[in-house]
Amino acid sequence: MCLGTWNENGLRRVVENLVTNAIHACRSGDTISIKLQREGETLLMEIKDTGSGMTPDVKVRCTELFFTTKPRGSGIGLALVQDLTSSANGQLHIESLPSQGTAISVR
């Protein structure tokens, strides 16, 4: 995504939602890594965890507004990330396997 089209608040909300989801997916001993890389006017952000991962059915729906697998979840987080990324002409890519974790990149 172009840095000029994404304000600081948008970036903060994306990071906050992705890190919160990673924390909720992890158990004791799991890891979360965050990588930020600037490529000219483009920012690449990767957040990976070794947590519970998503089933294929959940992965397909994870960016739907109000879809959640959490008992107290709102289903807004990843939908917001998708919306903010799209509005900045960016790309959201999600890889996830059950019991192996999730990797989300935002470009």
Contacts in CASP RR format, 6 or more apart in sequence:
PFRMAT RR
TARGET T0000
AUTHOR 0000-0000-0000
METHOD contacts of the structure
MODEL  1
MCLGTWNENGLRRVVENLVTNAIHACRSGDTISIKLQREGETLLMEIKDT
GSGMTPDVKVRCTELFFTTKPRGSGIGLALVQDLTSSANGQLHIESLPSQ
GTAISVR
1 42 0 8 1.000
1 43 0 8 1.000
1 85 0 8 1.000
1 88 0 8 1.000
1 89 0 8 1.000
1 90 0 8 1.000
1 91 0 8 1.000
1 106 0 8 1.000
1 107 0 8 1.000
2 41 0 8 1.000
2 42 0 8 1.000
2 88 0 8 1.000
2 89 0 8 1.000
2 90 0 8 1.000
3 38 0 8 1.000
3 41 0 8 1.000
3 42 0 8 1.000
3 43 0 8 1.000
4 41 0 8 1.000
5 87 0 8 1.000
5 88 0 8 1.000
5 89 0 8 1.000
6 43 0 8 1.000
6 84 0 8 1.000
6 88 0 8 1.000
10 84 0 8 1.000
11 43 0 8 1.000
13 80 0 8 1.000
13 81 0 8 1.000
13 84 0 8 1.000
14 45 0 8 1.000
14 80 0 8 1.000
14 81 0 8 1.000
14 84 0 8 1.000
14 85 0 8 1.000
14 106 0 8 1.000
15 34 0 8 1.000
15 45 0 8 1.000
15 47 0 8 1.000
17 77 0 8 1.000
17 78 0 8 1.000
17 80 0 8 1.000
17 81 0 8 1.000
18 45 0 8 1.000
18 47 0 8 1.000
18 81 0 8 1.000
18 104 0 8 1.000
18 106 0 8 1.000
19 32 0 8 1.000
19 34 0 8 1.000
19 47 0 8 1.000
21 77 0 8 1.000
21 78 0 8 1.000
21 102 0 8 1.000
22 32 0 8 1.000
22 47 0 8 1.000
22 48 0 8 1.000
22 49 0 8 1.000
22 51 0 8 1.000
22 102 0 8 1.000
23 32 0 8 1.000
24 70 0 8 1.000
25 49 0 8 1.000
25 51 0 8 1.000
25 52 0 8 1.000
25 53 0 8 1.000
25 101 0 8 1.000
25 102 0 8 1.000
26 32 0 8 1.000
26 49 0 8 1.000
26 50 0 8 1.000
26 51 0 8 1.000
26 52 0 8 1.000
27 51 0 8 1.000
27 52 0 8 1.000
30 49 0 8 1.000
30 50 0 8 1.000
30 51 0 8 1.000
31 49 0 8 1.000
31 50 0 8 1.000
32 47 0 8 1.000
32 48 0 8 1.000
32 49 0 8 1.000
32 50 0 8 1.000
33 46 0 8 1.000
33 47 0 8 1.000
33 48 0 8 1.000
33 49 0 8 1.000
34 45 0 8 1.000
34 46 0 8 1.000
34 47 0 8 1.000
35 44 0 8 1.000
35 45 0 8 1.000
35 46 0 8 1.000
35 47 0 8 1.000
35 48 0 8 1.000
36 43 0 8 1.000
36 44 0 8 1.000
36 45 0 8 1.000
37 43 0 8 1.000
37 44 0 8 1.000
37 45 0 8 1.000
38 44 0 8 1.000
42 107 0 8 1.000
43 106 0 8 1.000
43 107 0 8 1.000
44 105 0 8 1.000
44 106 0 8 1.000
44 107 0 8 1.000
45 105 0 8 1.000
45 106 0 8 1.000
45 107 0 8 1.000
46 103 0 8 1.000
46 104 0 8 1.000
46 105 0 8 1.000
46 106 0 8 1.000
47 103 0 8 1.000
47 104 0 8 1.000
47 105 0 8 1.000
48 101 0 8 1.000
48 102 0 8 1.000
48 103 0 8 1.000
48 104 0 8 1.000
49 101 0 8 1.000
49 102 0 8 1.000
49 103 0 8 1.000
50 100 0 8 1.000
50 101 0 8 1.000
51 99 0 8 1.000
51 100 0 8 1.000
51 101 0 8 1.000
51 102 0 8 1.000
52 98 0 8 1.000
52 99 0 8 1.000
52 101 0 8 1.000
53 96 0 8 1.000
53 97 0 8 1.000
53 98 0 8 1.000
53 99 0 8 1.000
53 100 0 8 1.000
53 101 0 8 1.000
53 102 0 8 1.000
54 62 0 8 1.000
54 96 0 8 1.000
54 97 0 8 1.000
54 98 0 8 1.000
54 102 0 8 1.000
55 98 0 8 1.000
58 69 0 8 1.000
59 94 0 8 1.000
59 96 0 8 1.000
61 67 0 8 1.000
62 78 0 8 1.000
62 94 0 8 1.000
63 78 0 8 1.000
63 79 0 8 1.000
63 81 0 8 1.000
63 82 0 8 1.000
63 92 0 8 1.000
63 94 0 8 1.000
64 75 0 8 1.000
64 79 0 8 1.000
65 75 0 8 1.000
65 76 0 8 1.000
65 79 0 8 1.000
66 74 0 8 1.000
66 75 0 8 1.000
66 76 0 8 1.000
66 79 0 8 1.000
67 75 0 8 1.000
67 79 0 8 1.000
68 74 0 8 1.000
68 75 0 8 1.000
81 92 0 8 1.000
81 104 0 8 1.000
81 106 0 8 1.000
82 92 0 8 1.000
85 91 0 8 1.000
85 92 0 8 1.000
85 106 0 8 1.000
86 92 0 8 1.000
90 106 0 8 1.000
90 107 0 8 1.000
91 105 0 8 1.000
91 106 0 8 1.000
91 107 0 8 1.000
92 104 0 8 1.000
92 105 0 8 1.000
92 106 0 8 1.000
93 104 0 8 1.000
93 105 0 8 1.000
93 106 0 8 1.000
93 107 0 8 1.000
94 102 0 8 1.000
94 103 0 8 1.000
94 104 0 8 1.000
95 102 0 8 1.000
95 103 0 8 1.000
95 104 0 8 1.000
96 102 0 8 1.000
96 103 0 8 1.000
END
